[in-house]
Amino acid sequence: MNGAPFSVPRLLLAIIIIGALLAPGQAAAVVSSGEPAALLVFPLITVDAGSGTDTSIDLTNADDGDVGVRCLYKNVQGSDPDTKFTPFLIRLMGNQPVVWRAGVGLAAVPGDGGSIPPVPAPFTGVLRCVAADATGAPVERNALFGSATVERAVAAPARAVDSARYAAIGHDAVPGQLNGDAQLVLGGDGAEYAACPASVELQSFFDGAALDLGSGAPLHRELSTTLALVTCAQGVAADAQSSVTFTATNEFGQRVTYIRSISEQLVTPLSRIDTDTPAQSIFNVAQQHSLAGTIEITPQNGSGVLVVALQTQIDPSDPTHRSSAALMPQLAGSRTDADVVDLALATPTTTPAATPTATSALPSCAGDCSGDGSVAINELIAGVGIALGNQPLTACPSFDVNGDGRVAINELIAAVNNALGTC
């Protein structure tokens, strides 16, 4: 691929071509629980040997290439500062899943990908994982998805496990905005990742609702819901704060609101949000005179929030006989204020083997496929093809400036700048 430096008209043509080809495939950065993302949040991780509770976590790399994953547990409910944070760094091969229990960890991630430490028990907190390079620096890779299953031993039937599985909440990386430091900016000015939702809405039974099952109602269950709210921001030196409005709307359209503050995380039965006497709660069926409704959760100031709910069916004649399921809320709108996830004081303790792209020499001239010291229009078009997935990276490795195995918009722009003259 040979070509002289661009004249202004040819350069403008190249920019137009790149813009036209990339525009259809470049979606806005979003937050969701159904697509691979660059930052994952698991709002509830809990381990308690006394109650036989642990959390199984599965994490998958959805990309064809290797990716580093930098994770941080925070034991929000724990009081010991020495066990507050548990960081780790692993590497996942292309399309590789990994599964472990929070209370046990994983001695060796398959493929020489490092190890995962166990959390100190008892533990109730949150897990965040971000796509990273071999050193732990965040990278623009919407490659991760995962889920967590809260498991608890129950007395009946014998040796049974009550489990509830929920999907991790993922934030896309904003194209071309990551600066590689440990301060992850979600939304707002200088956003590196998709903003948190403006509010979340949960369709749920109110606590104490009765559920009759089967023909002739031979089974009777009482419903109870546990909410786990976590702030979108994460402090390392101090906990993030948020003032949150809870609005319950019953089946008759009647609305009632309660406001309370949370510090980093709130894990509570629905009917204890507003009182220590569940029967008097506005989220109890006795007060609502309605079995179910919508609960809207809206941050008023401070950090945004993410939510997962665990709904449990309890046998009134034997409270140890129970079964649970996770409820995922709807995410509504986007916050205009930034939330910052601070990883600065939590250095990963395990460094995985470096990926081939991370250890190879980085290109000295983005877009110079032929190595002749300049970038031609056919080379720019090749870079666009790689960015869209129509060609392999091997067609022109020089576009991969940061060595993460892919071509991003900022790397294409660097190639266009190089096209103004020699590299």
N, C-alpha and C positions, 0 to 999 in steps of 0.2 A: 504494500500500500504506500505509494509515493504521492506527494502533492506539495505544491508550493504554499507559502503562507497565504491566508485569505485576504482578498480585497474586501472592502466594507460591504458591497452588495452580496457577495457570496457568504460572508459571515452572517448577515441578516437572514439570508435564505436558510442557513444551517440552524439558526435559532428558531425560525418559524417551523422548520421540519421537526425539531426536537419538541417544541411546544405542542404541535399538532398531534404527534405520535404519543406523547406522554399524557396529554390531557384526559383522554377517555379512561385510562387505567389508573389515574391517581385519585383515589377516594380520600375524603377528609378523614383525619385521625378520629377514631371513635373509641368509646368505652363500651364493652359488652361482655357477656359470658359465653358467647357462642363461636367466636372466631379467634385464631391465633393472634397474639399481641406481643409487645416488647416488654411490658410490665404486668405481672400477675399479682393479684391480692387475694389471699385466703383469709376472710374476715374472722374465722373461728377455728383455732387449733387448741385442742384441750387434751390433757393427759392427767389421769388421776388413778393411781394404783388402788386406792381404797375403794373406789366404786367400779373398778374394772373398766375404766374408760381410756381409750387411746384414739388417735386420729391417723387414718391411713391416707397418704398423699400420693397422687400420681401426677407426673409431669412429663410432657412430651414435646420434643422438638419437631415441628411440622415442616421444617426446611429440609432440602436434600443435602445441604452442607452442614458441617459441624458448627456448634454454637456453644459459647460459654454461658453459664447461668450463675449469677451472683444472687444469693438468697440471704435473708435476715429474718430470723424469728425474734419477736419481741414478747417477753412474758409480762404483759400489761398488768395482770392481777398480782404478780409476784412482788414481794417487798425487798428481796435481796438484790442490791445493785450489782453484785458480782455475777448473778445469773440472769440479769435482765435481758441481755442480748446473746443470741447464738448465731453467728454468721458462718457461711460456708460458700465455697466456689467449686462448681463441678463443670464438666464438659459433657455434652450429649452429641453423639454422632448423628448424621442425617437420619431423620424420621425415627429416632430412638426414643422409646418411653422408659421411664424409671419409676418404681413404686417403692415406698418405704413407710414405716410407722414412725410418727414423731417421737414416741417414747423410746424407740429402739435405735433409730438411725439406720445407716447402711455402710458397712465397712468398706465396700468397694463398688463403685458404680461400674457396670459392665463396660468394657472397652477402654480400660485405664482412664476413666473419667473423674477420678478423685473419690472422695468419701463424704458421707453426710453424718454429722454428729447427732446424738440424741439430745432432746431438750431436757432440762432439769425438771423433775416432777416434784410437786404438782405444777402444772402449767396450764394457764388459760391466756391466750393471746392471739397474735396474728402472724402470718407469714407473708413476706413479699419477696418476689423473685424477678430479676431483670435480666434481659439478654445482654451479654457482655463479651469482651474479648478475653484472651488468656490471662490478662493481668487483673481482670475484674472491672475494667472501665466499661460503662454502658455503651452499647452500640445500637444502631438503627436496624433492628431485626424483629419484625413482627412474626416471630417463629414459635412462641410458647403458648401452650394451652394445658389446662390441668383441672383437677377436681380433688376434693377432700371428702373422706367418709368418716363421720364421727361414730365410733363403735362403743357400745356399752354392754357389759355382761348383764343378763337378766336371770332371775331365779326360775321363771317358768316360761316355756318348758325348760327342762334341765339342760344346762350347758349351751343355752341359746345366746345369741348376740342381737341386740337391737341396734340397727345402723341407719344412718341418714346421710345421703351423699349429695353434695352441692358442687356446682361448677365455680371455679375461680373466676374473678372479675378481672378482665384484661383491658389495659390501656395501650392503644396504638402509639408508636413513636411518630412525632411530627416530622415529615421529610425535611432533611437538611438542617435540623435545629439542635441536635444533640451536641453538647460540648465535651462529653466524656468525663465530667467530674462526678462527684458523689452527691450532688444536690439535684434531685430529679424534680423538674418543674412541671406540674400538671395544670394545663390551662393558663389563662391570664396572659399578661405581657411576658414575652420570652418563653412561651410554652415549648417544652420538649416532648411532652406526652399529652394525650387527649385529656380534656378537662373532665372532672368528676361531674356526675349528674346534678342538676339543680334541685331535684327531689327524687324520691323513690316511692312507689306505690305497691302495697302488698294486699292481695286478696286473701282473706283469712277468716276462719271461724273465730269468734270471741271465746276467751277462756271460760271454761265451765259448760260449753255447749254439749248437749247430749246427742249421740249418734247411735241410732238403732240399725243393726245390720242383719240381713237375711230375711227370708220369708217368715212372717209372724214375729219378727224382731227377737230371735232367740239370743242375740248378742247385743250387749249394751256397752258403749264406750263413752268416756268423758274426754273432751279435747282440751289440750293445753299447748300453748305456743311459746317457745323461747326465742327472743330476738337477740341477734348479735350485731351490734352496730360498731363500726370502726371508722375513725376519722381518716379522710383521704390523705391529710398531711401526717407525717410521722416525725416526731422529735427524737433526737438522740440525747441531747443535753437536758431536755424537758419535754413532758408530754404535750401533744397537741390538744387544743380545746375546741369545743363547738357548742353553741346553743341551738337546740333542735326543737322544732314544733312537730307534735304528733297530732294528727287530725283523723278521728274515726268517723266514718259515715256508714250508718247501718242500712239495712235493706229498705227502710222507709224514707231514706234521704235525709235523716236527721244527722246533724254534725255536732261534734264536740271536740274541743282542742285542749291540749296540755303542752306546756313548754318546760324543758329541763336541760341542764348542761351535762355534757359528757366529757371525760378526759381520756382521750385516745381510744378507749373501747368501753362498750356497755354490753354486758351479757345478762339478760334478765327475763323472767316470765313476763308475758304481755301484760298481765294484770298486776304487775308490781312496778310498772313504769311510773305510775302516779301516786301510789300508796303502798304501805306495808300490809294493808288489809285487802287481799285480793277480791273478796266479795263486794267491796265498795268501789272497785276500780271502774273507770269509764270504759275499760276494755274487757269487762266481764259481762257475760250474757245476762246476768240478773239486772244489771243497770241499763243495758242496751235494749232489753226485751226483743232481741233479734239474734238469730244464730250466727250470722256472718256479716261481713261488711268489708269496706276498703279502709286501709290505714295508710295515710300519706305522711311521709317523713321528710321534713324540709329544714335544712340548716338555715339559721337566721344570721348568725355571725360566726367568725372563726372559720374553722375548716369545714369542707364538705364531708359527707358521710357515705359509706357503703354498707349494705345490709344483707344478711342472710337470716332466714327463719327456720327453726326446726319445730314441726308440729307433731305432737305425741298423742296417741290414743291410749287411754288408761282404762283398765278394767276396775270399776269402782269396788268390786268385791275382793279384788286382789291387786293393789296398786303396783306390785312388783311385776305384774304382767302388762307389758306395754310394747307398743311398736311406733316407730317414728319415721317421718319423711321430711325432706328439706323443701322449703318453698323459696323460689327465687323471685324477688320483686321486679317490677318494671322500672326501668331507668328513664326519667323524664327530663328533657332539656339539658343544658350544659351551663356550668358555673362560669361566670365572667371573672371571678377572682382566682388567683393562682393558689394552688396547694403544693407545698414542697415536702418531698420525702427525703429526709436527711439520713444518708448512710455514712457520713464522714468519719464518725468515731467507731465504726464497726468494720474493722478490717477482716476480710475473709481469712480463715485459718487454714484452708486447704486449697492449694493451687493445682489444678489439673494439668495433665500434659498438654502442651500447646498444640493448637490445631495447625495443619500444614500451612494454611493461608496466613496464620498469625506469625509463623516463624520464618516464612520466606521473605526475601528482600522486597520492600515495597517499591512500586514503580516511581521513577524519577520524573516522568512526564505523563500526566494523565491524558489518555487518548492517543498516544503515539504508538500505534500497533506495530508499525514497521521498524521502529527504532531509528528513524532518520532525523530525529530532532524537530519534527513538525507534525501538525495534526491536519489531515485532509478531510474533506467532506464525507468521503466514503468511510473514513474511520469513525467520524461522529455517528453516522448512520448505523455502523456496527455496534457502537456503544448503546444506542437507543434500542437496538434489537436485543442486546443482552439484558438491559434494564427491564424490558417487557417480557423477558423469558422466552423470546423467540430464537435466541442463539445461546450457546453455552459460554461461560466466562472464558474458556480456553480460546475462543475466537479472538479475544484481545484482552489479556489479563491486565494491561496497563491502566484500564479504566477503574480497577479496584484499588483505589488510592489507599484506603485504610485497612486493606487486607481482610475484610470480613466476608469475602466470598460472594459479593453481590455488587451491583452498580446502582447507586442512589442518585437523586437529582443533583445534589451538590457536586458529585463527581463528574456528572455530565457538564455542569456549568464550568467546572475547572478545566475540562477538555476544550470547551468553547473559548475560554480565556486564552488557553495555550494556542488556539488556532489563530489568534491575532498576530502571532509571530513565532519565533523558534522557542523551544522549551529551555 
